[in-house]
Structure formats: structure tokens, C-alpha cells
């Protein structure tokens, strides 16, 4: 395909991104109401992207999941309608819709969605479900997802995909500059200092990572953070509450870093 104005991301210096760190509720209605309020709060900052957590609309924590089919039937349609509607309300903003439990011919996937102006423009099925998901009937996805947007090249991953090197490599090889990583709360999750896997992804490949998670009173959950090749730029507190974080990523700095990485790799291969 010839290079045209339409298929090349804008060479912006600053890229504003907001993430929504959500408290886990006990009902679909309460989760969607919280998501609605926080998306609107984030939109006031006029970001290019707003991101929601993994399973943001699903009641309770992941360790309570027992049937992907049941959860999908109870949450999928309303969640997708919510995302379409809220996206249409803010047509210039890309909205990362966390994840939903999607059915495809009787098979269930933990699916991340990306929206623009009311339309679903990209989806990604988690390739590395954890044990509790597999037990509940969640299947493995098999395709990476990378999309060239108006602003940059975006890659989609979900939570435990960070433990699977082939999945990470697929997104890196397709040229992702900004990776969205929705994650979810587990009461059994141990405390981890920093964000070692995402920090490694960012520094070794020249990628910005938006790790967007949730929290509840009995689970630390995934600690939301903005992670760059040179460190953690912002991270949520341990407070059990909804919060919105916004950052202006320096895309020029990232692209210069990626150029230097490429030169180092070429030199070492020579």
C-alpha cells in the first residue's frame, strides 16, 4: 500500500491518554453507572484515548467466576450497548472498553474492544486466560491485535498475556507503540513491587504501556499505571475507590528511543 496522509499516524509530540481505575461492584448496573461517571470525568481532560479495566462491568472478583456462559448472557449485551453509546457521546475519543465475555458459536472469549464514535473498530481475544477463566469456560484467542489510529500504532493485550512471550512478540513485531493492558482484581494476587513485566516490555521494545485495572475491598487488584521505557510515570494509590489518571505521553521522545533501539540491535547483529 502506498504511503498516504490517510494511513500514516499523525506525528504528534504529545499524546494525552486517560485510564479509569475502577472499584469492583456487586451488580452490572452499579458497574456501568460507575464507568459512565468516570468516562465522562476523563473526557473533560480531552484525551485521545480513554481506557477501562478488564471485566469492568462484571460483578465481583474473578475468583468468583463459575460460568463464562452465564456471565456472558448477563453482561455482554448491556456492556456493548453502553460502550457504543458512550463512545458516540465523545466521537473524537478512542475508548478502550476493558473486556467482555463474548460468545462466538458457543465458545466464550475474554475480549477487549476498541471504539470510536459509536463503532467497534477493533477487538482482541485474550490468548492466555488464567486457570479460573479456563475452569469457567473461557477459551484461548489466537490472533494478535494491532491497529494504526489517527495518533499512533496501538496494540491490545489482556492481563496474563504478559506471561506469554509469543503473544507479546506478536504485538511488538506488528509495530505497536502504545499498548493497552486491561487487568482485573484477584483476592489471591500477591503484592508485587513495581510492574516488572510491563516495565520490561516498555524498555526492551520502546513501547508505552497503559495498565488499567480495578480494586475491591478484599483484593488489591491490578494496580493501574502509565509505564514508559524509562520507568513508571504514574501509578494509582491503594485506596479502594474509583480514580482517573491522565498523562501526556511524549511521542517524539518515544520514537527517538525506538530509533536508538533499532540501531543497537543492528549493531549487535552485525
Long-range contacts (C-beta under 8 A, 24 or more apart in sequence): 7-148, 8-148, 9-148, 9-149, 9-150, 9-151, 9-152, 9-153, 10-150, 10-151, 11-251, 11-252, 11-255, 12-151, 12-152, 12-251, 13-250, 13-251, 13-252, 14-248, 14-249, 14-250, 14-251, 15-48, 15-49, 15-151, 15-152, 15-178, 15-248, 15-249, 15-251, 16-45, 16-46, 16-47, 16-48, 16-49, 16-246, 16-247, 16-248, 16-249, 17-47, 17-48, 17-49, 17-50, 17-51, 17-178, 17-210, 17-226, 17-246, 17-247, 17-249, 18-42, 18-43, 18-45, 18-47, 18-49, 18-50, 18-51, 18-244, 18-245, 18-246, 19-50, 19-51, 19-210, 19-211, 19-212, 19-224, 19-226, 19-244, 19-245, 19-246, 20-50, 20-51, 20-52, 20-53, 20-56, 20-212, 20-242, 20-243, 20-244, 21-53, 21-212, 21-213, 21-214, 21-215, 21-224, 21-236, 21-242, 21-243, 21-244, 21-245, 22-52, 22-53, 22-56, 22-214, 22-215, 22-242, 23-214, 23-215, 23-216, 23-240, 23-241, 23-242, 24-59, 24-60, 24-61, 24-185, 24-214, 24-215, 24-216, 24-219, 24-221, 25-59, 26-59, 26-60, 27-59, 28-57, 28-58, 28-59, 28-74, 28-75, 28-78, 28-79, 30-59, 31-56, 31-57, 31-58, 31-59, 32-57, 32-78, 32-79, 32-82, 34-242, 35-82, 35-86, 36-82, 36-86, 37-242, 38-242, 38-244, 39-86, 39-90, 39-95, 41-244, 42-244, 42-246, 43-90, 43-93, 45-244, 45-246, 47-93, 47-246, 48-93, 48-94, 48-150, 48-151, 49-93, 49-94, 49-95, 49-96, 49-151, 49-154, 49-178, 49-180, 49-210, 50-90, 50-93, 50-94, 50-95, 50-96, 51-95, 51-96, 51-98, 51-180, 51-182, 51-210, 51-212, 52-95, 52-96, 52-97, 52-98, 52-182, 52-212, 53-98, 53-182, 53-183, 53-184, 53-212, 53-213, 53-214, 53-222, 53-224, 54-98, 54-99, 54-110, 54-112, 54-158, 54-159, 54-182, 54-183, 54-184, 54-213, 54-214, 54-222, 55-98, 55-99, 55-100, 55-101, 55-110, 55-184, 55-214, 56-97, 56-98, 56-99, 56-182, 56-214, 57-82, 57-98, 57-100, 58-101, 61-184, 61-185, 61-186, 61-187, 61-216, 61-218, 61-219, 62-130, 62-132, 62-133, 62-184, 62-185, 62-186, 63-132, 63-186, 63-187, 63-188, 65-132, 65-133, 65-136, 66-136, 67-136, 67-137, 68-101, 68-108, 68-133, 68-136, 68-137, 68-138, 69-103, 69-108, 69-137, 71-101, 71-136, 72-100, 72-101, 72-102, 72-103, 72-108, 75-100, 75-101, 76-100, 76-101, 76-102, 76-103, 80-113, 80-120, 83-113, 83-115, 83-120, 84-115, 84-118, 84-119, 84-120, 85-118, 87-115, 87-116, 87-117, 87-118, 87-119, 88-117, 88-118, 91-116, 91-117, 91-118, 92-117, 94-149, 94-151, 94-154, 96-156, 96-180, 96-182, 96-210, 96-212, 98-182, 98-212, 99-126, 99-158, 99-182, 99-184, 101-138, 107-139, 108-137, 108-138, 108-139, 109-138, 109-139, 109-141, 110-138, 110-141, 110-158, 111-141, 112-145, 112-156, 112-157, 112-158, 112-180, 112-182, 114-147, 114-154, 114-156, 114-180, 121-147, 122-147, 122-154, 122-156, 124-156, 124-157, 124-158, 126-158, 126-159, 126-160, 126-161, 127-161, 127-164, 127-167, 128-160, 128-161, 128-163, 128-164, 128-167, 129-160, 130-159, 130-160, 132-186, 144-170, 144-171, 144-174, 145-171, 146-171, 146-174, 146-175, 146-176, 151-251, 152-177, 152-178, 152-251, 153-177, 153-178, 154-178, 154-179, 154-180, 155-179, 155-180, 155-207, 156-180, 157-181, 158-182, 158-183, 159-183, 159-184, 159-222, 162-197, 162-198, 162-201, 163-197, 168-201, 172-201, 172-205, 172-207, 176-207, 177-206, 177-207, 177-208, 177-251, 177-254, 177-255, 177-258, 178-207, 178-208, 178-210, 178-249, 179-207, 179-208, 179-209, 179-210, 180-210, 180-212, 181-209, 181-210, 181-211, 181-212, 182-212, 182-213, 183-211, 183-212, 183-213, 183-214, 183-221, 183-222, 184-213, 184-214, 184-221, 184-222, 185-213, 185-214, 185-215, 185-216, 185-219, 185-220, 185-221, 185-222, 186-219, 186-221, 187-216, 187-218, 187-219, 189-219, 189-220, 189-221, 189-222, 191-220, 194-232, 195-223, 195-225, 195-227, 195-232, 195-235, 198-225, 198-227, 199-227, 199-231, 199-232, 202-227, 202-228, 202-229, 203-229, 203-230, 205-261, 206-254, 206-257, 206-258, 206-261, 207-254, 208-249, 208-254, 215-240, 215-241, 216-240, 228-254, 229-254, 229-257, 230-257
